[in-house]
Amino acid sequence: MQKNKDRSIPGKISKIFLLTFILLSVSYAKDNKIGDNPDGSRAIPVHVIKLIDPDSSVIWLDETPLMPFSTEKTCGACHSYQTVRKGWHFNAGDSGVAAGRNGQPWIYSDPYSASQIPLSMRDWQGAFKPAQIGMSNFDYIARFGRQMPGGSVGDDENAQSLEMFWRWQVSGKQEINCLSCHDAERSHDQAEYAAHIIRQNFRWAATAASGFASVKGSAKDMPDNYDIYAGSATLPSRAIEPAVSYQSERFNDKSEVFFDITRDVPDERCYFCHSNKTIDSRRTETWHFDEDVHLKAGMHCVDCHRNGLDHDITRGYADDSRSDMMQLSLTCKGCHLGTDDNTQFAGRLGAPKPLHEGIPAIHFEKLSCTSCHSGNRPEENLLQLKTSMAHGIGLHKTNKNDQVLPHIITPVFVENENGVIEPNNLLWPSYWATLDSNKLVPLEIQLFAEVTRPIIAHLDSLGTGDWPVLADSTLSKVLDSLQTKISRGKAVYVSAGKIFYLDDQNNLRNKDHEQAKPYTWPIAHDVRPASQALGMNGCADCHSLSSPFYFADIRKDTALKQAGLQPLSMTDLMGQNYLESRLFSFSFLFRPWLKYLMFVCSFILIAVIIIYGFKGFSRILTAVSENEKDNSTGR
């Protein structure tokens, strides 16, 4: 294999001059890049540009070996990469960024260890940092980067640990892939991007997904001393080196390529990472489900989720610490009703202004708009949900079984920190940990996998990706084995809101624990119209003895046998007293009678008023008549 930049002398000299010109231009525009300051035109500039590789060199088709293009260097020639990197999609690894309310976590799930663990780089309540379960930043990107647009710890050299240093050199950085969102080309294949992230081809993934290149090989199969330019003298059997080939017809004589870039991100680009599938045996086809009412009305995701160059996307909820008047106008209330201090935005984008006739005002203080309008309507038997982020929806090779882990339950109603009830998705964490001074510390993946896999691997249900069914004897055996591996504390299994452990007599016990509570995150979509909103059938939709809004049982999802595991009531998540809620709902049985009673009482009162009115009028007439008689007789 030849070294990169192996060219003729005249060609080399001319290209060096060209490269010098480009670098000087980029340097001159460093603080004022051409793409950072829009001039007000709504037209999209034509992007016929040179491809620049990770070494800041222009890519020419006669080079050997050919390098993948770098989005940081290629797009960064005109747009400030570091400014974009501050955006919400890319800053999860930045400890200085406010975490905001809980969002959907990444979920480590493994049926062979009976585990599903919520993870996030952000400080979300109930989620773990990947490092807490022994997952390095490299492993984190290799597992979940399939549906990340890059950035975060994927392109931060300061986040690369020394023990994984050489693997990062082989794989390259996971730069922000601008094309994930802004490429309008139909042949752009985000599933191909995901496939190459799984192969640890981080530096090649964006090129592989583009519509004008293909990539073969796997960095995952390369040794740590692999040189991306010179290759390696010894490779594992059947291993294929990562290599890129470009469609030559896409390059003009200046080595420029046309990118079909769009400013307004198409919905389909959002769907790759933000799709949901509701598991419902009564609705098995896509057309059985209605799309979000806004999208069906012709709106797009970016109509509400807006951003500037900093890509600090508006998340659309009123208690966002970043909210200003313009951001608040893009919330449900702001768009439909106007903000509290400014009603000029009411009806923004043609949004209808609801009257909510007959609904007591307290509902708008205690309930979010999404409680009635978003997600699936609550039912007695709550549904399961599969998501792109949790289950790899849209990828080429994933387990399509509807019961594959992780199990997400929807919808549940939770009272947030502001005392407002809102619909949420719910995950019951299950993981192996140590209990020390009543504090749970999760065990590292490698440690518990070594113990659990030999014991659990024979269970039949594992082939489906669903929970294995753990008998008490199996659980006791795993806990006993784990206890020999830890230096302090007691080995426990966290699941179904409890911790399971062996007492001093080696008997299996369980108890509640604060850290074993379910992880929840709010639902915003799909939005239902008024005719399908909760409450459309009257008060009984929520205030009846059989209402799932208050009284649905939330099963405790776990690999353990369900004996003795009582379901959680919806009122528990709302922070309300179950008995008081039952009594309050019971009162609604008599409310129709109360209406009739009020009608009868009103009729009687009116009749009494009329009768006594006539009597009073008669007394007046009698008094007037007697007065006239007296006057006529001269008395």
C-alpha positions, 0 to 999 in steps of 0.5 A: 500500500502506498503512503498518502499524498504519493503524487507527481512533483508538478501536481504536488507543487500546484496542490500545495499552492492550492492548499496554502490558499485554502488554509490562508482563507480559512485562517483569515475567516476564522473569526468571521466565517462566511456561513455564520452570518446569514444576510437575510436571504431565504434562498439556500446557497449552493454547496459545491465544495472541496472535501477535506480530510481529517488532516486538513488536506483536500481529497483528490481521487488520484490519492492512495489511499483515499481518506474519508472526508471530515465534516469538521474540516469540510463544513468547518471551512465556512461554519464555526464548528465549535459554535455548532458543537455547543448545541443540545444534540452535541453537548451532553458531555459538557459538564457546564451545560444545564441538564434540563428536565429528564429526557429519554436516556440511552439504555444498556440492556442485556438479557444474559445479565437480566439488565436494563440500565438508564444512562446519560452524560447529563445529570438526569435524576435516576440515570447513571453516567456510563462510567458508573457501570464501567463503560468507557467513552469509547465503548459508549460511542461504539454502542450508542453512537449509531443514533448520535449525530456526533460531537459530545465525547465522540470528538473530544480528545480530552475525554479519551482515556489513556487505556483506549488511546490507541483504539481512538487512533484506529477508529478516529473521532466521531465528529458532528455529522452535519449531513445527518440532518442537513443532507437532502439527498435521497440516497443519504443512508443513516442506517449505513452510518449506524452500521459503521459506528458499530464497526468502530469506523468513526472517522469513516461513518459520515462518508459511508452514509453520504450518497457519493461514497462507499466504505468497506472494512472494519476498524473494530477488527484492526489491531491497536497498532494499525496505521490508517495510511500504511496499513498493518503487516499482520492482520487478523484472519478475514479482517478487512481494512477500512477503505473508502471509494468515491463516485468519480462522476460526482467530482468536477475538475476542481475536485469539488462535490455538490452537497444537496444541503437544506437549511430546514431539516426534513422530518425524515431526518428527525425520525431516524433517531426519534421514532416510536412504535407502540406495541398493541395487539389490537393495532398491528399495522402502521396505518392503525396509528395516527400521526401527530396532528401538527405534522398531518396539518402540514407543519414540520418538526423544525417549525417548533424545534428551532435553533440558530448557529449555536444549535441550541434547539428549543425543546418546547416546554415552559420550565426550560431554564433557557426560555425567553419570550420567543422560546415560550411562544413555541410551547403549547400554551405560548403558540395557542394561547400566548405567553402570560405577559404577551398574548401577541403570539396567540394563534402563531403559525395559524394555531387555533385558540381553544376555548376549553368551555366548561373545564374548571380553571384548576385543570390548567394549573395542575395539568400540562397540555400534554396530559390530555393531548399527547401520547397514547390515551391511558388504558387499564392495561398500559402499553409497551413502547419501542424507540429508535434510541432504545431499540435501534429502530430503522437499523439493518440488523436489530432484533425485531421482536416486540418483547425485546429489551428494554421494556418501556411502559407508556403512558404513566402520569407523573407530578413534576417538580413544579407540581404539574401532572404530565404524561411520561414513559417509564422504565424499571431499572434492573441491574446488579449492585452493591449495598453499602451504608444503604447506598447502591453502587452499580457493579461494572458490566464486565464484572457482573457479566462474568458471573451472570452469563454462565448461570443465565445463558441456558434459559430458553427465553433468551433467544427472543431478547426478552427477559429470562425468567429468574427463579429464586434459586437462580437469583440466589446463586448469582448473588452468592457468586457476586458476593465473592467478587466484591471487596465491600458491601452486600451484593444485590439485584435491583429490579421492580422498585426493590433490592433483592439480597441474601441475609446472614442465613443465606435466605433471599430477601427484598425491600424497597429502596429509594434508588430503585424507583422507576426512571420516567421522562415526559411525553410530548408527541404524538399530539392528538386533536381536541376530538381525541383528547382526554376529557372528550367524554366528560369528567368520567375520562379521569374522574371515575372509579375505573379511570386508568388516569388515576387507577391503572396498575403499573406492572413491575417489569422484571425478570423475576417471577411476579409472585409477591410483587404488587403493581404500582398505582398511578396515584403513587406516581402523581404523589396523591393519596389513593383513598382520597382519590377514590373518594373524590372519584366516587363523588362523581357518581352523584354529580348527575343527581346533584344537577337534578337536585339543583334543578328541582331546588331551583324550580321550587325556589322560583315557584316560592318566589312567584307564589309569594310574589303574587301574594305580596302583589295581592296585599299591595292591591288590597291595601291600595283599595282600602286606602281609596275607600277611606279617602272616599268616605272622608276618614 
